[in-house]
């Protein structure tokens, strides 16, 4: 059989590793596919840049459109919306299958791409878009295809996990930890996409779409980043034997009348130190999937980096090449369930609220009354002097200002927001220091 | 499109859950497959037994051969070698795709079945054969198809993990812990297949075959069970801040001349308490996969039980049904690499050796000389009085008998065996109490 022509779009950290794997593992890949994968070209923006590895310089081109037209299989690792989208649509219209790691594009405009794949009878695979080499999308799409997923919960952004882990282990503030992550290459010069949760939100949208057979875009994801997480929050979590993590949470909820809906959110949350996600350190990723019959599954590994991402890309490339050899294509988009998205106000979690209050008798009663008036039930409350050495016993009221830490039972986001507003209006409350969700009990 | 006819062979713990899923989730499954899955019959050995659930009694039959002949898709959850093998071969010869959870059969005679699937152009899927609902085989076969797996290491038998976990947490002996596991339904009345490592060895053979693209049968697996693990071993592990686990280990080794070989083994081993596998409690399973580009991945979940196994069966059933709808079939056996199996004598690990010795000066020197003569390097040694309160400081030599605990650096199995033989012949050594491998550093 003729070799399959592979076009590589982009030659950054991931692209160079993809090119290297295609070259060094060529014989093995041929055995696994049933024919050779021939790298016919690498589209880059500018020629002449040193790629620091042994790739045939003749492969590089700036004419991506021409390259795509001549390919059987296209690997897109440029990232971003354009020109990635146009090139992928061009590739599929020309009959090529596409493998991509582009989470932002899939989360923004996936349905356009899935529709093109279906229309032209080609594959569009994207395992590398979420958690790099950790197999997550194929398990959701295939292994759990006979089950019903209730919940996907995990750490899907390595940069923020690194930052929060450093804040926890060293007591550093947010800015300091980000600077350290940048100096070590774990965070980009402009860390916005990571620290504001955009990257995690795109991944959550992709995971939710697959888990619930429902279209979910990045815009549907409730998103809060970690820029507001302070050293005091981390310390407060420590007192609760908890740790702060940026979580992506996709949930299916069944109402009393049987109506189902899904919620998808990304936000920092406190989780108990005994929870398996609490021990996910540095830039690692880990995701729990809870399904009706399978129970709780966990997937763990390196969720970013050139080599792990290239591993996922190549796994997909072998799959779509096998399909090509067999003259068919794999499962496409599955969005038949069309479950409605639950508004964030109706999503229920537990909350950890830290208040600056006047330190005098009766304050706790006033605060508790506000919670009660909004139907939010209190689990624990801890009062501590704002200045001087904190009282580890809690609940000791000193003179002047004090910090009041309240952990609630499950409450809706709307009820909690109303509570926080009322608290801020209370004369004895000098300020609402922080509000953070509590997960993983 | 016409519904696909599904024949279910076996209606035990797994079969009843498969039947229930096919019934209660019929609409969802139809959406995911593209046509309905119609359960046309359930082959059982005897009619009339209560199955304790709402399955149409008219579906039961004792004529498995007739049922198989009329099916598009056959689910085999009888277990064991015969009649499972004959029925699966009959099914494939008749053009039906097969989904099975039968690890024993696949590990004993997989190639016969894979060849039949290839000959008749049908699918043979078996995700449920290893670690139930934890997606492991599909990730190895597809997600990591573009990578090179170096090592698979994990806990793949829930029964033995439950027993070892209880011995560790309660100080119980082996027999007592097995009895408790039996009373709770975690161990069968005859626990041989689990405690002697046969079940784990079958799973290891399947994992190694997929990981290394090489045929590995159960007979190729070096197998040691946990019946010889004593409360003293567990206690000795505790002193090393380690825990004893029954591990399945599949490794690719590259010799100095570049020649590759694989080793596959199942045995109890001490692993550090800080290792993620150490925290796998009760009947859970967890498997590490180390690949060249992906790095270290971990998969965790419930590795046994009716519902998790049924989840894996249904995932496969949806895949093979989709293939049937699309008129093609998925990847078959991949054994092109044909890597040689490394003899166990050449496999290197670290060892923990516990000796009963005469408690007098000079003994340690004699023992150390035996290790040196066999080329086995000692990492640590700990000497303690056999009776009375153990000396937590170690290395204190009292009167009479003493226990000497030696942990080696990496040594070959052959060198270690020779060492142990020489030690047993040493007059100052009253007995070799235990020899256990140390993994996970």
Contacts between the chains, C-beta under 8 A, distances in Angstrom:
chain1	res1	chain2	res2	distance
A	17	B	293	7.0
A	21	B	146	6.4
A	21	B	147	7.8
A	21	B	293	6.5
A	25	B	146	7.3
A	25	B	148	6.9
A	28	B	148	7.1
A	28	B	337	7.8
A	29	B	146	6.5
A	31	B	213	7.3
A	31	B	334	7.7
A	31	B	336	4.3
A	31	B	337	7.5
A	32	B	145	5.4
A	32	B	146	7.8
A	32	B	213	7.4
A	32	B	334	6.3
A	32	B	336	7.7
A	127	B	143	6.4
A	132	B	294	7.8
A	133	B	143	7.8
A	133	B	144	7.9
A	133	B	147	7.5
A	133	B	291	7.4
A	133	B	293	6.9
A	133	B	294	3.5
A	133	B	295	6.7
A	133	B	297	6.6
A	134	B	297	6.0
A	135	B	135	6.6
A	135	B	138	7.6
A	135	B	139	4.0
A	135	B	143	3.8
A	135	B	144	7.6
A	135	B	297	7.4
A	138	B	135	7.6
A	138	B	138	6.2
A	138	B	139	6.9
A	138	B	142	6.0
A	138	B	143	5.4
A	139	B	135	4.0
A	139	B	138	6.9
A	139	B	139	7.0
A	142	B	138	6.1
A	142	B	315	6.3
A	142	B	318	7.5
A	142	B	319	5.5
A	143	B	127	6.4
A	143	B	133	7.8
A	143	B	135	3.8
A	143	B	138	5.4
A	143	B	312	7.1
A	143	B	315	4.5
A	144	B	133	7.9
A	144	B	135	7.6
A	144	B	311	6.9
A	144	B	315	5.8
A	145	B	32	5.4
A	145	B	314	7.4
A	145	B	315	5.2
A	145	B	318	3.8
A	145	B	319	6.7
A	146	B	21	6.4
A	146	B	25	7.4
A	146	B	29	6.6
A	146	B	32	7.8
A	146	B	311	6.5
A	146	B	313	7.2
A	146	B	314	2.3
A	146	B	315	4.7
A	146	B	316	7.7
A	146	B	317	5.8
A	146	B	318	4.9
A	147	B	21	7.9
A	147	B	133	7.5
A	147	B	311	4.4
A	147	B	314	6.4
A	147	B	315	6.7
A	148	B	25	6.9
A	148	B	28	7.1
A	213	B	31	7.3
A	213	B	32	7.4
A	276	B	279	7.9
A	276	B	300	7.7
A	279	B	276	7.9
A	291	B	133	7.4
A	291	B	311	6.4
A	292	B	307	7.9
A	292	B	311	7.9
A	293	B	17	7.0
A	293	B	21	6.5
A	293	B	133	6.9
A	293	B	307	4.4
A	293	B	308	6.5
A	293	B	310	5.6
A	293	B	311	3.8
A	293	B	314	7.5
A	294	B	132	7.8
A	294	B	133	3.5
A	294	B	301	6.8
A	294	B	302	7.4
A	294	B	307	7.6
A	294	B	308	5.4
A	294	B	311	4.0
A	294	B	312	7.5
A	295	B	133	6.8
A	295	B	301	6.4
A	295	B	302	4.6
A	295	B	307	7.1
A	295	B	308	5.7
A	296	B	301	6.3
A	296	B	302	7.4
A	297	B	133	6.6
A	297	B	134	6.0
A	297	B	135	7.4
A	297	B	299	7.4
A	297	B	300	6.8
A	297	B	301	4.0
A	298	B	298	7.4
A	298	B	299	7.4
A	298	B	300	4.0
A	298	B	301	6.6
A	299	B	297	7.4
A	299	B	298	7.4
A	299	B	299	6.1
A	299	B	300	7.8
A	300	B	276	7.7
A	300	B	297	6.8
A	300	B	298	4.0
A	300	B	299	7.8
A	300	B	300	7.2
A	301	B	294	6.8
A	301	B	295	6.3
A	301	B	296	6.3
A	301	B	297	3.9
A	301	B	298	6.6
A	302	B	294	7.5
A	302	B	295	4.6
A	302	B	296	7.4
A	307	B	292	7.9
A	307	B	293	4.3
A	307	B	294	7.6
A	307	B	295	7.1
A	308	B	293	6.5
A	308	B	294	5.4
A	308	B	295	5.6
A	310	B	293	5.6
A	311	B	144	6.9
A	311	B	146	6.5
A	311	B	147	4.4
A	311	B	291	6.4
A	311	B	292	7.9
A	311	B	293	3.7
A	311	B	294	4.0
A	312	B	143	7.1
A	312	B	294	7.5
A	313	B	146	7.3
A	314	B	145	7.5
A	314	B	146	2.3
A	314	B	147	6.4
A	314	B	293	7.5
A	315	B	142	6.3
A	315	B	143	4.5
A	315	B	144	5.8
A	315	B	145	5.1
A	315	B	146	4.7
A	315	B	147	6.7
A	316	B	146	7.7
A	317	B	146	5.8
A	318	B	142	7.5
A	318	B	145	3.8
A	318	B	146	4.9
A	319	B	142	5.5
A	319	B	145	6.7
A	322	B	331	6.0
A	326	B	328	5.4
A	326	B	329	7.8
A	327	B	328	7.1
A	328	B	326	5.4
A	328	B	327	7.2
A	328	B	328	4.1
A	329	B	326	7.8
A	331	B	322	6.0
A	334	B	31	7.7
A	334	B	32	6.3
A	336	B	31	4.3
A	336	B	32	7.8
A	337	B	28	7.8
A	337	B	31	7.5
